[in-house]
Amino acid sequence: MSHPALDVVVARPGCPSPVGPCRVRFPDPREADADGLLASGGDLEPPTLLAAYRRGVFPWPADGVDLLWWSPDPRAVLPPDGVHVSRSLARTLRRGGFRVTIDAAFDDVVAGCADRGDDDETWITPAIREAYARLHGLGWAHSVEVWVDGALAGGLYGVAIGGLFAAESMFHRRTDASKVALVALAQHARAVGVELIDVQMPTPHLAAMGARTLARDAYLAALARAVACPVNFTGVDGVSPVE
């Protein structure tokens, strides 16, 4: 079912800043164990995080340990041109009543993703929040916000490197708001030339939105092509610096 294109406003256009060399040496992602755990230790500095994403690795704290690095097999990806819009979501998109922005409220989106309620522990620790805020300040991490009646209703955030967007987390406070954010992300990705939206782990929710899985070797091949693309996620002239 068709739906109108979303009006997506980029609040902070610009080019990402160089971050310098990475001091951490990651193992080959093919050495990850059956659960996808590859390594522990290192740091969450911008050069480390960007080097990790370029190698198909991401941080995911667990059991109170911040510095755990993962490369799951298979890997979940969302084709920018393959988002599935259900009938109910199509009605939401046609009805409107929301505003979509990029990079207008990064910290608030991360806080929304971290808020899982009093009983649920979040993997988005203070160290993770600080690390991605630094990446955002340097122009590498981005957020998609959905606003209803002037209030933040949902959104997502992730890291963009060339033609890769590595989505980290999403949240909603209003029905379908996170789905609208995902549709907006895919639309913007197509517009600027992003080839690969990495959503890390397969879930029923993501599968319903069109996510599919790739074996690790296939993912790493697609990743290598994507990060080499001369793409700037904000859509302005200029490309991601080559480290």
C-alpha positions as a Markdown table, in Angstrom:
| # | Residue | x | y | z |
|---|---|---|---|---|
| 1 | Met | 0.0 | 0.0 | 0.0 |
| 2 | Ser | 1.4 | 3.4 | -1.0 |
| 3 | His | 2.0 | 6.3 | 1.3 |
| 4 | Pro | 3.1 | 9.9 | 0.9 |
| 5 | Ala | 6.8 | 10.8 | 1.2 |
| 6 | Leu | 7.8 | 12.2 | 4.5 |
| 7 | Asp | 9.0 | 15.7 | 4.9 |
| 8 | Val | 12.3 | 15.1 | 6.8 |
| 9 | Val | 14.3 | 18.2 | 8.0 |
| 10 | Val | 18.0 | 17.9 | 8.7 |
| 11 | Ala | 18.6 | 20.2 | 11.7 |
| 12 | Arg | 22.4 | 20.1 | 11.7 |
| 13 | Pro | 23.8 | 19.7 | 8.2 |
| 14 | Gly | 27.6 | 19.4 | 8.0 |
| 15 | Cys | 30.5 | 17.1 | 7.4 |
| 16 | Pro | 31.9 | 14.7 | 9.9 |
| 17 | Ser | 35.2 | 15.6 | 11.5 |
| 18 | Pro | 38.4 | 13.4 | 11.3 |
| 19 | Val | 39.0 | 11.6 | 14.5 |
| 20 | Gly | 42.6 | 10.3 | 14.1 |
| 21 | Pro | 44.0 | 6.7 | 14.3 |
| 22 | Cys | 42.5 | 3.9 | 16.4 |
| 23 | Arg | 44.8 | 2.6 | 19.2 |
| 24 | Val | 42.7 | -0.6 | 19.6 |
| 25 | Arg | 43.3 | -3.6 | 17.4 |
| 26 | Phe | 40.2 | -5.7 | 16.9 |
| 27 | Pro | 40.4 | -9.4 | 16.1 |
| 28 | Asp | 38.9 | -10.7 | 12.8 |
| 29 | Pro | 35.1 | -10.6 | 13.3 |
| 30 | Arg | 35.0 | -14.2 | 12.0 |
| 31 | Glu | 36.6 | -15.2 | 15.3 |
| 32 | Ala | 33.4 | -14.3 | 17.3 |
| 33 | Asp | 31.9 | -17.1 | 19.3 |
| 34 | Ala | 28.5 | -18.7 | 18.7 |
| 35 | Asp | 26.7 | -15.9 | 20.4 |
| 36 | Gly | 28.6 | -13.2 | 18.4 |
| 37 | Leu | 31.0 | -12.1 | 21.2 |
| 38 | Leu | 34.3 | -11.2 | 19.7 |
| 39 | Ala | 36.4 | -9.4 | 22.4 |
| 40 | Ser | 36.4 | -7.4 | 25.6 |
| 41 | Gly | 38.4 | -4.4 | 26.7 |
| 42 | Gly | 39.6 | -1.4 | 24.8 |
| 43 | Asp | 37.8 | 1.9 | 25.0 |
| 44 | Leu | 34.8 | 3.9 | 23.7 |
| 45 | Glu | 36.8 | 6.7 | 22.1 |
| 46 | Pro | 35.6 | 8.0 | 18.7 |
| 47 | Pro | 38.4 | 6.4 | 16.7 |
| 48 | Thr | 37.7 | 3.0 | 18.4 |
| 49 | Leu | 34.0 | 3.1 | 17.7 |
| 50 | Leu | 34.4 | 4.1 | 14.1 |
| 51 | Ala | 37.1 | 1.4 | 13.5 |
| 52 | Ala | 34.8 | -1.2 | 15.1 |
| 53 | Tyr | 31.8 | -0.3 | 12.8 |
| 54 | Arg | 34.1 | -0.4 | 9.8 |
| 55 | Arg | 35.1 | -3.9 | 10.7 |
| 56 | Gly | 31.5 | -5.1 | 11.4 |
| 57 | Val | 31.8 | -4.9 | 15.2 |
| 58 | Phe | 29.7 | -3.0 | 17.7 |
| 59 | Pro | 29.8 | -2.5 | 21.5 |
| 60 | Trp | 27.0 | -4.0 | 23.6 |
| 61 | Pro | 27.4 | -4.0 | 27.4 |
| 62 | Ala | 26.2 | -7.0 | 29.2 |
| 63 | Asp | 26.3 | -8.3 | 32.8 |
| 64 | Gly | 27.7 | -5.0 | 34.0 |
| 65 | Val | 30.6 | -5.0 | 31.5 |
| 66 | Asp | 30.7 | -1.9 | 29.2 |
| 67 | Leu | 33.5 | -3.0 | 26.9 |
| 68 | Leu | 32.2 | -6.1 | 25.1 |
| 69 | Trp | 32.4 | -6.2 | 21.3 |
| 70 | Trp | 30.1 | -8.2 | 19.1 |
| 71 | Ser | 29.8 | -9.5 | 15.5 |
| 72 | Pro | 26.7 | -11.8 | 15.3 |
| 73 | Asp | 26.1 | -14.3 | 12.6 |
| 74 | Pro | 23.7 | -13.9 | 10.9 |
| 75 | Arg | 23.5 | -10.1 | 10.9 |
| 76 | Ala | 20.2 | -8.3 | 10.5 |
| 77 | Val | 20.0 | -5.6 | 7.8 |
| 78 | Leu | 17.2 | -3.4 | 6.5 |
| 79 | Pro | 17.3 | -2.6 | 2.8 |
| 80 | Pro | 16.7 | 1.1 | 2.3 |
| 81 | Asp | 14.3 | 0.3 | -0.5 |
| 82 | Gly | 12.7 | -2.7 | 1.3 |
| 83 | Val | 10.9 | -1.3 | 4.3 |
| 84 | His | 7.6 | -3.0 | 4.7 |
| 85 | Val | 4.7 | -0.6 | 5.5 |
| 86 | Ser | 1.7 | -2.3 | 6.9 |
| 87 | Arg | -1.9 | -1.1 | 6.2 |
| 88 | Ser | -2.2 | 0.5 | 9.6 |
| 89 | Leu | 1.2 | 2.2 | 9.4 |
| 90 | Ala | 0.3 | 3.4 | 5.9 |
| 91 | Arg | -2.9 | 5.0 | 7.4 |
| 92 | Thr | -0.7 | 6.7 | 10.1 |
| 93 | Leu | 1.6 | 8.1 | 7.4 |
| 94 | Arg | -1.3 | 9.4 | 5.3 |
| 95 | Arg | -3.0 | 10.9 | 8.3 |
| 96 | Gly | 0.1 | 12.8 | 9.3 |
| 97 | Gly | 0.0 | 14.9 | 12.4 |
| 98 | Phe | 3.7 | 14.5 | 13.1 |
| 99 | Arg | 7.0 | 16.2 | 12.2 |
| 100 | Val | 10.2 | 14.4 | 11.4 |
| 101 | Thr | 13.7 | 15.8 | 11.9 |
| 102 | Ile | 17.3 | 14.5 | 11.8 |
| 103 | Asp | 19.8 | 15.6 | 14.5 |
| 104 | Ala | 17.4 | 18.0 | 16.3 |
| 105 | Ala | 17.5 | 16.2 | 19.7 |
| 106 | Phe | 20.2 | 13.6 | 19.7 |
| 107 | Asp | 20.6 | 13.4 | 23.5 |
| 108 | Asp | 16.8 | 13.2 | 24.1 |
| 109 | Val | 16.5 | 10.4 | 21.6 |
| 110 | Val | 19.3 | 8.4 | 23.3 |
| 111 | Ala | 17.6 | 9.1 | 26.7 |
| 112 | Gly | 14.3 | 7.8 | 25.3 |
| 113 | Cys | 16.0 | 4.6 | 24.0 |
| 114 | Ala | 17.6 | 4.1 | 27.4 |
| 115 | Asp | 14.4 | 4.5 | 29.3 |
| 116 | Arg | 13.0 | 1.0 | 29.5 |
| 117 | Gly | 10.9 | 1.5 | 32.7 |
| 118 | Asp | 11.8 | 0.9 | 36.3 |
| 119 | Asp | 12.0 | -2.9 | 36.0 |
| 120 | Asp | 14.0 | -3.2 | 32.8 |
| 121 | Glu | 17.8 | -2.7 | 32.8 |
| 122 | Thr | 19.1 | -0.9 | 29.7 |
| 123 | Trp | 22.3 | -1.7 | 27.9 |
| 124 | Ile | 22.6 | 2.1 | 27.1 |
| 125 | Thr | 24.9 | 2.8 | 30.1 |
| 126 | Pro | 26.2 | 6.3 | 31.0 |
| 127 | Ala | 29.5 | 5.4 | 29.3 |
| 128 | Ile | 27.7 | 4.4 | 26.1 |
| 129 | Arg | 25.6 | 7.6 | 26.2 |
| 130 | Glu | 28.7 | 9.8 | 26.6 |
| 131 | Ala | 30.6 | 8.0 | 23.9 |
| 132 | Tyr | 27.8 | 8.4 | 21.3 |
| 133 | Ala | 27.3 | 12.0 | 22.3 |
| 134 | Arg | 30.9 | 12.6 | 21.4 |
| 135 | Leu | 30.4 | 10.9 | 18.1 |
| 136 | His | 27.4 | 13.0 | 17.5 |
| 137 | Gly | 29.3 | 16.2 | 18.2 |
| 138 | Leu | 31.9 | 15.1 | 15.6 |
| 139 | Gly | 29.2 | 14.5 | 13.0 |
| 140 | Trp | 29.3 | 10.7 | 12.9 |
| 141 | Ala | 26.3 | 9.7 | 15.1 |
| 142 | His | 22.8 | 10.8 | 14.1 |
| 143 | Ser | 19.2 | 10.7 | 15.4 |
| 144 | Val | 15.8 | 10.7 | 13.7 |
| 145 | Glu | 13.1 | 12.3 | 15.7 |
| 146 | Val | 9.3 | 12.1 | 15.4 |
| 147 | Trp | 7.4 | 14.9 | 17.0 |
| 148 | Val | 3.6 | 15.1 | 17.8 |
| 149 | Asp | 2.1 | 18.3 | 19.1 |
| 150 | Gly | 5.6 | 19.7 | 19.7 |
| 151 | Ala | 6.7 | 16.7 | 21.9 |
| 152 | Leu | 9.2 | 14.0 | 21.1 |
| 153 | Ala | 7.0 | 10.9 | 20.4 |
| 154 | Gly | 9.7 | 8.5 | 19.2 |
| 155 | Gly | 12.9 | 8.1 | 17.3 |
| 156 | Leu | 16.1 | 6.2 | 16.7 |
| 157 | Tyr | 19.9 | 6.8 | 16.6 |
| 158 | Gly | 22.9 | 5.3 | 15.0 |
| 159 | Val | 26.3 | 5.8 | 13.3 |
| 160 | Ala | 26.8 | 6.8 | 9.7 |
| 161 | Ile | 30.0 | 5.9 | 7.8 |
| 162 | Gly | 29.9 | 6.4 | 4.1 |
| 163 | Gly | 27.1 | 4.3 | 2.7 |
| 164 | Leu | 26.5 | 2.6 | 6.1 |
| 165 | Phe | 24.0 | 3.5 | 8.7 |
| 166 | Ala | 24.4 | 1.3 | 11.8 |
| 167 | Ala | 21.2 | 1.7 | 13.8 |
| 168 | Glu | 21.6 | 1.3 | 17.5 |
| 169 | Ser | 18.2 | 1.7 | 19.2 |
| 170 | Met | 14.8 | 3.1 | 18.8 |
| 171 | Phe | 11.9 | 4.1 | 21.1 |
| 172 | His | 8.3 | 5.3 | 21.0 |
| 173 | Arg | 6.0 | 7.2 | 23.3 |
| 174 | Arg | 3.1 | 7.3 | 20.8 |
| 175 | Thr | 1.8 | 4.4 | 18.7 |
| 176 | Asp | 3.8 | 3.9 | 15.5 |
| 177 | Ala | 6.3 | 6.7 | 16.2 |
| 178 | Ser | 9.3 | 4.4 | 16.1 |
| 179 | Lys | 8.0 | 2.8 | 12.9 |
| 180 | Val | 7.6 | 6.3 | 11.4 |
| 181 | Ala | 11.2 | 7.0 | 12.4 |
| 182 | Leu | 12.4 | 3.8 | 10.6 |
| 183 | Val | 10.4 | 4.7 | 7.5 |
| 184 | Ala | 11.9 | 8.2 | 7.6 |
| 185 | Leu | 15.4 | 6.7 | 8.0 |
| 186 | Ala | 15.0 | 4.5 | 5.0 |
| 187 | Gln | 13.6 | 7.3 | 2.9 |
| 188 | His | 16.5 | 9.6 | 3.8 |
| 189 | Ala | 19.0 | 6.8 | 3.3 |
| 190 | Arg | 17.8 | 6.3 | -0.3 |
| 191 | Ala | 17.9 | 10.1 | -0.9 |
| 192 | Val | 21.6 | 10.5 | 0.2 |
| 193 | Gly | 22.9 | 7.2 | -1.1 |
| 194 | Val | 23.2 | 5.0 | 2.0 |
| 195 | Glu | 23.4 | 1.4 | 0.8 |
| 196 | Leu | 23.3 | -0.6 | 4.0 |
| 197 | Ile | 21.2 | -0.1 | 7.2 |
| 198 | Asp | 22.6 | -2.4 | 9.8 |
| 199 | Val | 20.1 | -3.3 | 12.6 |
| 200 | Gln | 22.4 | -5.9 | 14.2 |
| 201 | Met | 20.2 | -8.6 | 15.7 |
| 202 | Pro | 17.0 | -10.0 | 14.1 |
| 203 | Thr | 13.8 | -9.4 | 16.0 |
| 204 | Pro | 10.1 | -10.1 | 15.1 |
| 205 | His | 9.5 | -6.3 | 15.1 |
| 206 | Leu | 12.3 | -5.6 | 12.6 |
| 207 | Ala | 11.4 | -8.6 | 10.5 |
| 208 | Ala | 7.8 | -7.2 | 10.2 |
| 209 | Met | 9.3 | -3.9 | 9.0 |
| 210 | Gly | 11.3 | -5.7 | 6.2 |
| 211 | Ala | 14.6 | -6.6 | 7.9 |
| 212 | Arg | 16.4 | -9.7 | 6.6 |
| 213 | Thr | 19.5 | -11.6 | 7.7 |
| 214 | Leu | 22.9 | -12.0 | 6.0 |
| 215 | Ala | 25.5 | -14.6 | 6.8 |
| 216 | Arg | 28.6 | -12.9 | 8.4 |
| 217 | Asp | 30.7 | -13.2 | 5.2 |
| 218 | Ala | 28.0 | -11.7 | 3.0 |
| 219 | Tyr | 27.5 | -8.9 | 5.6 |
| 220 | Leu | 31.2 | -8.1 | 5.7 |
| 221 | Ala | 31.3 | -7.9 | 1.9 |
| 222 | Ala | 28.3 | -5.6 | 1.8 |
| 223 | Leu | 29.9 | -3.5 | 4.6 |
| 224 | Ala | 33.2 | -3.1 | 2.8 |
| 225 | Arg | 31.3 | -1.8 | -0.3 |
| 226 | Ala | 29.1 | 0.5 | 1.8 |
| 227 | Val | 31.8 | 2.2 | 3.9 |
| 228 | Ala | 33.8 | 3.0 | 0.8 |
| 229 | Cys | 30.9 | 5.0 | -0.7 |
| 230 | Pro | 31.4 | 8.8 | -0.9 |
| 231 | Val | 28.2 | 9.5 | 1.1 |
| 232 | Asn | 27.5 | 12.2 | 3.7 |
| 233 | Phe | 24.5 | 11.3 | 5.8 |
| 234 | Thr | 23.3 | 14.9 | 6.3 |
| 235 | Gly | 23.1 | 15.2 | 2.5 |
| 236 | Val | 25.4 | 18.2 | 2.2 |
| 237 | Asp | 28.5 | 18.4 | 0.0 |
| 238 | Gly | 31.4 | 16.5 | 1.3 |
| 239 | Val | 32.0 | 12.9 | 2.3 |
| 240 | Ser | 33.0 | 10.9 | 5.3 |
| 241 | Pro | 36.7 | 11.4 | 6.0 |
| 242 | Val | 38.9 | 8.3 | 5.3 |
| 243 | Glu | 40.7 | 7.3 | 8.4 |
